[in-house]
């Protein structure tokens, strides 16, 4: 059973969300303060965190940013702040999804299910243990174990970042539009969400390092292309 943490200071919303998630088959721990959630996470990390932004003892954005230095479990921001700038910031700080109040509890459950479905998918067995070269760099990608390393250094990706790089590698050498990435990796497609793809790509590139823009090429006016070349050993 997946264990979800819900961090929300409004009692009615917190209890309603938790109840609906429990009825959908999830174990739920509820927190009314960031401090208590941080303590809970330090003792046992959740399978997924649902985080309000405006909390009485801190800012949800800052909390998730700090968590991302240690943890890679998926995060859904749940907030009344619906401006595009807030959405973009949420994804820049490591969020995997962003839902604006008021919302249907069923919609939240569907988004949770979509994240777990993407995490648990084993769509690319042929890429298991694949090795990719670009100039003098070597990237190792393991779909089954979610291993991702560059020149021997492990790279820690969020769930959303993993889905995107996995999709790009699956289509290595081909142009992939932002809308295709949205549909394949997030189960929804809206033009206003194109910048969310750009934000995740920027985060992945930053983690790869100075060569990030070479591994993931921008095709202006269209989308992105993974430029690594599968090694002969991996192809054999």
Backbone torsions as a table, in degrees:
resi	resn	phi	psi	omega
1	UNK	NA	127.8	179.0
2	UNK	-69.8	138.3	-178.7
3	UNK	-107.4	117.5	-178.3
4	UNK	-108.4	143.3	172.3
5	UNK	-107.9	131.6	176.5
6	UNK	-114.4	117.9	-178.8
7	UNK	-112.9	104.5	-173.6
8	UNK	-153.8	129.1	-176.0
9	UNK	-84.7	-17.7	179.4
10	UNK	-81.7	115.2	-172.4
11	UNK	-56.7	-47.6	-175.5
12	UNK	-64.3	-43.1	179.6
13	UNK	-66.2	-45.8	-179.4
14	UNK	-58.9	-46.9	-177.9
15	UNK	-68.4	-38.7	-179.7
16	UNK	-65.4	-46.2	179.5
17	UNK	-62.7	-45.0	-179.0
18	UNK	-62.6	-42.5	-179.6
19	UNK	-62.9	-42.8	-178.5
20	UNK	-66.9	-39.4	178.4
21	UNK	-66.2	-39.6	178.2
22	UNK	-64.9	-38.9	177.3
23	UNK	-66.7	-21.3	179.3
24	UNK	-91.0	4.5	173.4
25	UNK	100.0	14.4	-179.7
26	UNK	-105.8	149.6	169.0
27	UNK	-86.2	135.1	-173.9
28	UNK	-130.1	133.1	169.6
29	UNK	-112.1	134.7	-174.5
30	UNK	-110.3	139.9	178.8
31	UNK	-136.6	135.2	179.5
32	UNK	-98.4	-7.8	-179.8
33	UNK	-138.9	149.7	178.3
34	UNK	-62.7	-40.3	-178.5
35	UNK	-56.6	-45.7	-179.5
36	UNK	-67.7	-37.5	177.9
37	UNK	-64.5	-41.0	178.8
38	UNK	-61.0	-40.5	177.7
39	UNK	-63.8	-44.4	179.1
40	UNK	-62.2	-42.3	-179.6
41	UNK	-66.1	-38.2	179.2
42	UNK	-64.4	-27.3	179.1
43	UNK	-84.9	-38.1	177.5
44	UNK	-159.7	118.4	-179.2
45	UNK	-70.6	141.6	178.6
46	UNK	-78.0	169.3	171.5
47	UNK	-79.4	-24.9	177.9
48	UNK	-160.6	142.2	179.3
49	UNK	-113.2	130.1	172.2
50	UNK	-108.3	114.8	-166.6
51	UNK	-123.1	123.1	170.3
52	UNK	-75.3	155.1	-178.1
53	UNK	-92.1	-49.9	-175.5
54	UNK	-90.3	94.9	-177.5
55	UNK	-109.3	154.2	-176.8
56	UNK	-67.0	-25.5	-176.9
57	UNK	-114.4	20.6	177.4
58	UNK	159.8	-176.0	-176.9
59	UNK	-108.3	127.8	-178.2
60	UNK	-61.9	-34.6	177.4
61	UNK	-60.4	-49.7	-178.9
62	UNK	-63.6	-37.0	-180.0
63	UNK	-62.8	-47.9	-179.3
64	UNK	-67.1	-38.0	177.4
65	UNK	-58.4	-42.1	178.2
66	UNK	-67.6	-39.4	179.4
67	UNK	-61.8	-36.1	-175.8
68	UNK	-65.4	-13.3	175.6
69	UNK	-76.3	-14.8	-177.4
70	UNK	-126.3	-29.0	-170.7
71	UNK	-124.8	151.4	178.7
72	UNK	-121.5	9.1	178.8
73	UNK	-61.9	149.3	-177.0
74	UNK	-67.1	151.5	-178.5
75	UNK	-131.5	132.4	170.9
76	UNK	-113.6	121.0	174.0
77	UNK	-80.4	134.4	-178.4
78	UNK	-126.8	106.9	-167.0
79	UNK	-154.5	163.0	174.5
80	UNK	-86.5	-7.8	-178.1
81	UNK	-84.4	102.5	-173.0
82	UNK	-107.7	7.8	179.4
83	UNK	-65.9	149.1	-179.4
84	UNK	-58.0	-38.3	-179.6
85	UNK	-62.2	-36.4	177.6
86	UNK	-68.7	-41.4	178.2
87	UNK	-60.6	-47.3	-178.9
88	UNK	-61.9	-42.7	179.1
89	UNK	-61.1	-41.1	179.7
90	UNK	-58.0	-42.4	179.1
91	UNK	-73.6	-35.1	178.0
92	UNK	-62.6	-33.2	-177.4
93	UNK	-87.4	5.2	174.0
94	UNK	107.7	11.0	176.0
95	UNK	-72.9	148.8	178.0
96	UNK	-100.1	-20.5	176.2
97	UNK	-158.6	167.5	-173.0
98	UNK	-148.1	118.9	-178.5
99	UNK	-123.8	134.5	-172.3
100	UNK	-102.3	133.7	175.1
101	UNK	-74.8	146.3	-7.4
102	UNK	-77.2	151.4	-178.7
103	UNK	-143.4	162.9	176.0
104	UNK	-80.5	130.2	176.3
105	UNK	-55.3	-33.2	178.8
106	UNK	-63.9	-37.2	178.0
107	UNK	-62.9	-42.0	179.2
108	UNK	-61.6	-44.7	179.3
109	UNK	-60.8	-41.6	179.9
110	UNK	-63.7	-37.3	178.8
111	UNK	-69.5	-39.4	175.5
112	UNK	-61.1	-47.2	-179.4
113	UNK	-61.8	-38.2	179.9
114	UNK	-64.0	-40.8	179.2
115	UNK	-64.2	-46.1	-179.5
116	UNK	-67.0	-35.4	178.6
117	UNK	-63.1	-41.3	178.3
118	UNK	-68.0	-38.2	-179.3
119	UNK	-67.5	-36.9	-174.6
120	UNK	-88.8	-9.4	-176.5
121	UNK	-64.3	144.4	175.3
122	UNK	-125.6	63.6	-170.8
123	UNK	-84.9	-13.7	-172.0
124	UNK	-126.6	57.3	-180.0
125	UNK	-59.8	-27.8	180.0
126	UNK	-67.5	-18.4	179.3
127	UNK	-91.8	-0.5	-177.6
128	UNK	-55.6	119.5	178.2
129	UNK	70.9	21.6	-176.9
130	UNK	-72.6	149.1	-179.2
131	UNK	-120.6	133.1	-175.9
132	UNK	-125.5	141.8	-179.0
133	UNK	-118.0	145.8	172.6
134	UNK	-150.3	111.5	-174.1
135	UNK	56.3	-119.0	-178.2
136	UNK	-100.1	6.2	-176.2
137	UNK	-100.7	150.6	178.4
138	UNK	-125.9	127.2	179.2
139	UNK	-114.0	128.6	177.3
140	UNK	-106.6	131.4	-175.3
141	UNK	-131.2	125.0	-179.4
142	UNK	-127.0	104.3	-176.8
143	UNK	-63.1	-38.5	-173.3
144	UNK	-72.9	-42.0	-178.1
145	UNK	-96.6	-1.0	-175.0
146	UNK	58.7	36.2	175.6
147	UNK	-86.7	137.9	-178.0
148	UNK	-150.2	115.6	-177.9
149	UNK	-143.6	152.7	179.4
150	UNK	-127.5	119.1	180.0
151	UNK	52.2	42.6	175.7
152	UNK	84.8	-4.1	-179.9
153	UNK	-102.6	121.4	178.4
154	UNK	-66.0	140.6	178.2
155	UNK	-115.9	122.9	-177.3
156	UNK	-91.2	114.8	-177.9
157	UNK	-110.4	149.0	171.0
158	UNK	-72.7	169.7	-179.4
159	UNK	-59.9	-42.9	-179.6
160	UNK	-66.5	-42.2	179.0
161	UNK	-63.0	-39.5	178.8
162	UNK	-62.5	-44.5	-179.7
163	UNK	-60.4	-40.3	-177.9
164	UNK	-68.7	-48.4	-178.6
165	UNK	-65.9	-34.0	177.1
166	UNK	-62.9	-43.4	-179.8
167	UNK	-67.0	-40.2	179.2
168	UNK	-65.5	-40.7	179.5
169	UNK	-68.0	-37.5	176.7
170	UNK	-57.9	-32.6	-178.6
171	UNK	-108.6	30.8	-175.9
172	UNK	-49.9	132.9	178.7
173	UNK	87.9	-13.9	-178.6
174	UNK	-103.4	151.0	174.6
175	UNK	-73.7	134.3	178.3
176	UNK	-125.0	121.1	-177.6
177	UNK	-76.3	161.7	176.8
178	UNK	-61.4	-40.9	-179.4
179	UNK	-64.7	-36.3	176.9
180	UNK	-65.4	-39.8	177.9
181	UNK	-63.9	-43.6	178.9
182	UNK	-59.6	-47.6	-177.0
183	UNK	-67.0	-39.5	-176.4
184	UNK	-78.1	-31.7	-171.0
185	UNK	-108.8	-16.6	-175.7
186	UNK	-130.0	-3.7	177.0
187	UNK	66.8	17.0	172.4
188	UNK	-150.9	158.6	-176.5
189	UNK	-142.8	108.7	176.5
190	UNK	-136.8	138.3	-178.3
191	UNK	-57.8	-35.5	-177.3
192	UNK	-66.4	-13.0	-179.0
193	UNK	-95.2	1.8	-179.1
194	UNK	-56.9	-37.4	-178.6
195	UNK	-66.6	-23.3	177.3
196	UNK	-65.9	-40.6	175.3
197	UNK	-60.5	-46.2	179.3
198	UNK	-58.3	-39.4	-179.6
199	UNK	-64.2	-46.0	178.5
200	UNK	-63.5	-41.5	178.3
201	UNK	-60.4	-42.9	179.2
202	UNK	-60.2	-41.2	179.6
203	UNK	-66.3	-41.7	179.0
204	UNK	-63.3	-45.3	178.9
205	UNK	-59.3	-41.8	-179.6
206	UNK	-62.0	-36.6	-180.0
207	UNK	-73.2	-33.6	176.9
208	UNK	-68.0	-36.3	177.9
209	UNK	112.7	-157.9	-173.2
210	UNK	-62.1	-21.6	-178.9
211	UNK	-94.9	10.0	-174.4
212	UNK	-61.1	-38.8	-178.1
213	UNK	-72.8	-17.3	176.1
214	UNK	-82.3	-39.9	177.7
215	UNK	-65.2	-42.2	178.8
216	UNK	-116.0	102.4	-175.2
217	UNK	-85.9	136.1	173.9
218	UNK	-85.3	127.0	174.4
219	UNK	-105.6	99.9	-171.0
220	UNK	-56.3	133.9	179.4
221	UNK	79.7	1.7	-178.4
222	UNK	-133.2	-66.0	-176.6
223	UNK	173.2	-126.6	-172.2
224	UNK	-138.9	163.0	177.6
225	UNK	-144.5	131.2	173.9
226	UNK	-81.2	123.7	-169.7
227	UNK	-100.7	-0.5	179.1
228	UNK	-64.5	154.1	179.5
229	UNK	-113.5	126.4	179.7
230	UNK	-65.6	130.1	-177.3
231	UNK	-71.6	156.8	179.7
232	UNK	-60.8	-37.9	-179.7
233	UNK	-62.6	-40.7	-179.8
234	UNK	-68.8	-36.4	179.8
235	UNK	-67.9	-34.6	179.4
236	UNK	-71.8	NA	NA
